[in-house]
Amino acid sequence: MRLATYNVEWFSNLFDRNGVMLEDGGWSARYNVTRADQLGSLGIVFTAMDADAVMIIEAPDNNRRHKTVAMLEAFAARYGLRTRKALLGYENETQQEIALLYDPDKLSAEHDPIGLPDEPVEGVSSPRFDSSYKIDLNIDATLDVVRFSKPPLEVAMTTAAGTKVRLIGVHVKSKAPHGAESEAQIKRLAIENRRKQLAQCIWLRERVLEHLRAKESLIVMGDFNDGPGIDEYEKLFGRSGVEIVLGWDEPHETRLFDPHARVAFGKKLAAMPATARFYLDDKGAYFSALLDYIMVSPDIRAKGPRWRIWHPFDDPGCYRVPELREALLTASDHFPVTVDVDL
């Protein structure tokens, strides 16, 4: 079985206000890319991946006028994808939903959130992801309230072979320091937002431990916007949100595993894998980063899964096919990550 995570930059802008696909010459939200070009490129990428399920980060917006599930299923039908069934969890207010697009012949999936409203109960469950989490962010003996702007998607998946797996789709993001007018304000807000991001990862880690204690197979996948070299504040906090969710320093039986994270965080002289590529106007150059992960529980790791970053330059298979290479560059500023595993 092949599972994927893919952040599709402003997927929502490829549909009109009524949810109709805009496969035309109008500009998409990507620089110098038309909506038809982006949609066609996405069709090529999804077809080439041939995944059984794709966790889509920044899926089309869900609101009163248009629905994420209907838009994704229309996209799948237009490009003849076998991942033709869509699933949405909690909708959010950012126009960037987290959704699963999957092949119903290979698996069944349902949104199955767990947790308790607001207040955690020790030894029972952490709060639901659409509620709030209380933690002392500033070490001032006062509990701060943390919320997800994009609540993770919790999926109960059953494969055609009858294997049950829990999936958690994640888009953790530290807000830019909007409203700051001085260097001191920018620094203060940046640190405050990074603290909130780490708190969200601590919350997510609690959920991971709950699943592992229940002996459930688990895959956490998505965009963490965090990792080596992301910003100048990473050393201030000692460890990243990615390391927190993985359980980096915890016993092996409670750790999640992602080989790209292992390279990036464990071997400082190794070539750094990358899943995203951004153009920096002030530098006149591209910046690459490792932001997207597929983390698996120990029992799934024992099955010998194989990971792949569909990078147009770093992956030989992608580079050798010009149509796919160009499609990956046109479709999004992130590249898909897949894992192949016997489930």
C-alpha positions as CSV (number, residue, x, y, z in Angstrom):
1,M,0.0,0.0,0.0
2,R,1.2,3.5,-0.8
3,L,0.3,6.4,1.4
4,A,1.2,10.0,0.7
5,T,1.2,13.5,2.1
6,Y,1.1,16.5,-0.2
7,N,0.8,20.2,0.5
8,V,-0.9,21.7,-2.5
9,E,-0.3,25.5,-2.5
10,W,-3.6,27.3,-2.6
11,F,-5.6,24.5,-4.0
12,S,-8.7,26.5,-3.0
13,N,-7.9,29.2,-5.7
14,L,-8.4,26.6,-8.4
15,F,-12.2,26.6,-7.8
16,D,-14.7,29.5,-8.1
17,R,-16.9,30.7,-5.2
18,N,-19.4,28.0,-6.0
19,G,-16.9,25.2,-6.1
20,V,-16.6,24.9,-9.9
21,M,-13.1,23.9,-11.1
22,L,-11.4,26.8,-12.9
23,E,-9.4,25.0,-15.6
24,D,-8.7,28.2,-17.5
25,G,-6.1,30.8,-18.4
26,G,-6.6,32.9,-15.3
27,W,-3.7,33.2,-12.9
28,S,-3.5,30.8,-10.0
29,A,-2.1,31.9,-6.7
30,R,1.3,30.6,-7.8
31,Y,3.6,33.0,-9.5
32,N,3.3,33.1,-13.3
33,V,1.2,29.9,-13.3
34,T,-2.3,29.7,-14.8
35,R,-5.1,27.7,-13.1
36,A,-5.2,25.3,-16.1
37,D,-1.4,24.7,-15.8
38,Q,-1.6,24.1,-12.1
39,L,-4.5,21.8,-12.3
40,G,-3.0,19.8,-15.2
41,S,0.3,19.5,-13.3
42,L,-1.5,18.3,-10.2
43,G,-3.3,15.7,-12.4
44,I,0.1,14.5,-13.6
45,V,1.6,14.3,-10.1
46,F,-1.3,12.5,-8.6
47,T,-1.4,10.0,-11.5
48,A,2.4,9.4,-11.2
49,M,2.2,8.9,-7.4
50,D,-0.5,6.3,-7.8
51,A,-1.1,6.4,-4.1
52,D,-3.9,4.5,-2.3
53,A,-4.5,7.5,-0.1
54,V,-3.2,11.1,-0.1
55,M,-3.3,13.4,2.9
56,I,-3.8,16.7,1.3
57,I,-2.5,19.7,3.2
58,E,-4.1,23.1,2.1
59,A,-7.1,21.3,0.5
60,P,-9.8,23.5,-0.9
61,D,-11.8,25.6,1.5
62,N,-15.0,24.3,3.1
63,N,-17.8,26.8,3.6
64,R,-21.4,27.5,3.0
65,R,-21.0,28.0,-0.8
66,H,-18.6,25.1,-1.6
67,K,-17.5,21.9,-0.1
68,T,-14.1,20.4,0.1
69,V,-15.2,16.8,-0.4
70,A,-17.2,17.7,-3.6
71,M,-14.3,19.7,-5.0
72,L,-11.7,17.1,-4.4
73,E,-13.9,14.4,-5.9
74,A,-14.6,16.5,-8.9
75,F,-10.8,17.0,-9.3
76,A,-10.3,13.2,-9.1
77,A,-13.0,12.6,-11.6
78,R,-11.6,15.1,-14.1
79,Y,-8.1,13.5,-14.1
80,G,-9.3,9.9,-13.8
81,L,-7.7,9.2,-10.4
82,R,-8.5,6.1,-8.5
83,T,-8.3,8.1,-5.3
84,R,-11.8,9.2,-5.9
85,K,-13.3,9.4,-2.4
86,A,-12.6,12.4,-0.1
87,L,-12.8,12.8,3.6
88,L,-12.8,16.0,5.6
89,G,-12.4,16.4,9.4
90,Y,-12.8,19.7,11.2
91,E,-13.1,22.6,8.9
92,N,-11.1,25.8,9.7
93,E,-11.1,29.5,9.0
94,T,-7.8,29.7,7.0
95,Q,-9.0,28.5,3.6
96,Q,-6.6,25.6,3.9
97,E,-8.3,22.4,5.0
98,I,-6.7,19.0,5.8
99,A,-8.4,16.3,3.8
100,L,-7.8,12.7,2.7
101,L,-8.3,11.6,-0.9
102,Y,-8.4,7.8,-1.2
103,D,-9.2,4.7,-3.2
104,P,-12.3,3.2,-1.7
105,D,-11.4,-0.2,-3.4
106,K,-8.3,-0.4,-1.3
107,L,-9.4,1.0,2.0
108,S,-12.2,2.5,4.1
109,A,-11.8,5.7,6.1
110,E,-13.8,7.8,8.5
111,H,-13.2,10.9,10.5
112,D,-12.8,9.6,14.1
113,P,-11.7,12.3,16.5
114,I,-10.9,11.3,20.0
115,G,-10.3,13.3,23.2
116,L,-12.3,15.3,25.6
117,P,-13.5,18.8,25.4
118,D,-11.1,21.4,26.7
119,E,-9.9,19.9,30.0
120,P,-7.6,16.9,29.8
121,V,-8.1,14.0,32.2
122,E,-4.8,12.5,33.3
123,G,-4.4,8.9,32.1
124,V,-7.6,9.1,30.0
125,S,-7.3,11.5,27.1
126,S,-5.9,14.8,26.0
127,P,-8.3,17.5,24.6
128,R,-10.0,17.1,21.3
129,F,-8.1,18.9,18.5
130,D,-11.0,21.3,17.9
131,S,-11.0,22.5,21.5
132,S,-8.2,24.0,23.6
133,Y,-5.1,23.0,25.4
134,K,-3.7,24.6,28.5
135,I,0.0,24.9,29.1
136,D,2.4,27.4,30.7
137,L,4.1,28.8,27.7
138,N,6.0,31.6,29.4
139,I,7.1,29.8,32.6
140,D,5.2,32.3,34.6
141,A,3.0,29.9,36.6
142,T,0.0,30.9,34.5
143,L,-1.7,28.5,32.1
144,D,-2.0,29.8,28.5
145,V,-4.7,28.6,26.2
146,V,-3.6,27.1,22.9
147,R,-5.7,26.2,19.9
148,F,-5.0,24.7,16.5
149,S,-5.8,27.1,13.6
150,K,-5.9,23.9,11.5
151,P,-7.1,21.1,13.8
152,P,-5.5,17.8,12.8
153,L,-7.5,15.2,10.8
154,E,-7.9,12.0,12.7
155,V,-8.7,9.0,10.5
156,A,-9.7,5.5,11.3
157,M,-8.5,3.5,8.3
158,T,-9.2,-0.1,7.5
159,T,-7.4,-1.7,4.5
160,A,-8.9,-4.2,2.1
161,A,-6.9,-6.9,4.0
162,G,-8.6,-5.9,7.2
163,T,-5.6,-4.0,8.8
164,K,-6.7,-1.1,11.0
165,V,-4.4,2.0,11.1
166,R,-4.9,5.4,12.7
167,L,-3.8,8.3,10.5
168,I,-3.3,11.9,11.8
169,G,-3.0,14.6,9.2
170,V,-1.2,17.6,10.4
171,H,-0.5,21.2,9.3
172,V,1.3,23.0,12.2
173,K,2.2,26.5,11.4
174,S,3.8,29.3,13.4
175,K,2.2,32.6,12.5
176,A,4.3,35.5,11.0
177,P,4.8,38.4,13.4
178,H,2.0,40.6,11.8
179,G,1.6,44.0,13.3
180,A,5.1,44.2,14.6
181,E,6.8,47.6,13.9
182,S,10.2,47.3,15.5
183,E,12.9,44.7,15.6
184,A,12.1,44.1,19.3
185,Q,8.4,43.5,18.5
186,I,9.2,41.2,15.7
187,K,11.5,39.1,17.9
188,R,9.0,39.0,20.7
189,L,6.1,37.9,18.5
190,A,8.2,35.4,16.6
191,I,9.3,33.8,19.9
192,E,5.7,33.8,21.2
193,N,4.4,32.2,18.0
194,R,7.1,29.6,18.1
195,R,6.2,28.7,21.7
196,K,2.6,28.2,20.6
197,Q,3.7,26.0,17.7
198,L,5.8,23.8,20.1
199,A,2.8,23.6,22.5
200,Q,0.6,22.3,19.6
201,C,3.3,19.6,19.0
202,I,3.3,18.7,22.7
203,W,-0.5,18.3,22.5
204,L,-0.1,16.2,19.4
205,R,2.6,14.1,21.1
206,E,0.1,13.3,23.9
207,R,-2.3,11.9,21.4
208,V,0.5,9.8,19.8
209,L,1.3,8.3,23.2
210,E,-2.4,7.5,23.8
211,H,-2.5,5.5,20.5
212,L,0.8,3.7,21.2
213,R,-0.4,2.8,24.7
214,A,-3.5,1.3,23.1
215,K,-1.3,-0.8,20.8
216,E,-2.7,0.9,17.7
217,S,-0.8,1.2,14.4
218,L,-0.3,4.9,13.8
219,I,0.9,7.2,11.0
220,V,1.3,10.9,11.5
221,M,1.7,12.8,8.3
222,G,1.7,16.3,7.0
223,D,3.5,19.7,7.0
224,F,5.1,20.7,10.3
225,N,6.7,24.0,9.1
226,D,9.6,23.1,11.4
227,G,13.0,21.5,11.2
228,P,16.7,22.3,10.9
229,G,17.5,25.8,9.7
230,I,13.9,27.0,9.6
231,D,14.5,30.1,11.7
232,E,17.1,31.7,14.0
233,Y,15.1,30.7,17.1
234,E,15.3,27.0,16.8
235,K,18.4,26.8,19.2
236,L,16.5,28.9,21.8
237,F,14.1,26.1,22.5
238,G,16.5,23.2,22.5
239,R,14.4,21.0,20.2
240,S,12.0,21.3,17.4
241,G,8.3,20.4,17.2
242,V,9.2,17.5,14.9
243,E,11.5,16.0,17.5
244,I,8.7,16.4,20.1
245,V,6.1,14.5,18.0
246,L,8.6,11.8,17.1
247,G,9.5,11.3,20.8
248,W,13.2,11.8,19.9
249,D,14.7,11.2,23.3
250,E,12.1,8.8,24.6
251,P,12.3,4.9,24.8
252,H,12.3,3.2,21.3
253,E,8.9,1.6,21.9
254,T,7.2,5.1,22.2
255,R,9.1,6.7,19.3
256,L,7.7,7.4,15.8
257,F,10.1,7.1,12.9
258,D,10.8,9.1,9.7
259,P,14.1,8.4,7.9
260,H,14.4,12.0,6.6
261,A,14.0,13.4,10.1
262,R,16.7,10.9,11.2
263,V,19.1,12.2,8.6
264,A,18.3,15.9,9.2
265,F,18.4,15.9,13.0
266,G,20.8,13.1,13.6
267,K,23.7,13.6,11.2
268,K,24.6,17.2,10.8
269,L,27.1,16.6,8.0
270,A,24.8,14.5,5.9
271,A,23.1,15.9,2.8
272,M,19.9,17.5,3.9
273,P,16.7,16.0,2.3
274,A,14.1,18.6,1.2
275,T,10.4,18.5,0.6
276,A,9.7,22.2,-0.3
277,R,11.3,24.9,-2.4
278,F,10.5,28.6,-2.1
279,Y,11.7,31.6,-4.0
280,L,13.1,34.4,-1.9
281,D,12.7,37.8,-3.5
282,D,15.2,39.6,-1.4
283,K,17.9,36.9,-2.2
284,G,17.0,36.3,-5.8
285,A,17.4,32.6,-5.1
286,Y,15.5,29.5,-4.0
287,F,15.5,28.1,-0.5
288,S,14.9,24.4,0.2
289,A,13.5,23.0,3.4
290,L,12.4,19.7,5.0
291,L,8.9,20.4,6.2
292,D,6.8,17.4,5.3
293,Y,7.0,14.1,7.1
294,I,5.4,10.6,7.3
295,M,6.0,9.3,10.8
296,V,5.2,5.7,11.6
297,S,4.7,3.7,14.8
298,P,7.2,1.0,15.8
299,D,5.0,-1.9,14.5
300,I,4.7,-0.3,11.1
301,R,8.5,0.4,11.0
302,A,9.1,-3.3,11.6
303,K,7.3,-4.1,8.3
304,G,10.2,-2.4,6.3
305,P,8.4,0.6,4.8
306,R,10.0,2.5,2.0
307,W,9.9,6.3,1.9
308,R,10.2,8.6,-1.1
309,I,10.3,12.4,-1.5
310,W,9.1,13.2,-5.0
311,H,11.6,16.0,-5.5
312,P,12.1,17.0,-9.2
313,F,15.8,17.4,-8.9
314,D,16.9,15.1,-6.0
315,D,14.9,12.0,-7.0
316,P,16.4,10.4,-10.2
317,G,13.1,8.8,-11.2
318,C,11.3,12.2,-11.1
319,Y,14.2,14.0,-12.8
320,R,14.4,11.5,-15.7
321,V,10.8,12.2,-16.7
322,P,10.6,15.8,-18.0
323,E,6.8,16.0,-17.9
324,L,6.7,14.9,-14.3
325,R,9.7,17.1,-13.3
326,E,8.0,20.2,-14.7
327,A,4.6,19.2,-13.2
328,L,6.1,18.9,-9.7
329,L,7.6,22.4,-10.1
330,T,4.3,23.9,-11.4
331,A,1.9,22.1,-9.1
332,S,3.0,23.4,-5.7
333,D,5.9,24.8,-3.7
334,H,5.9,21.5,-1.7
335,F,6.7,18.0,-3.1
336,P,4.8,14.8,-2.2
337,V,6.2,12.3,0.3
338,T,5.1,8.7,0.0
339,V,5.6,5.6,2.0
340,D,5.1,2.0,0.7
341,V,4.3,-0.6,3.3
342,D,2.5,-3.9,3.5
343,L,-0.8,-3.3,5.3
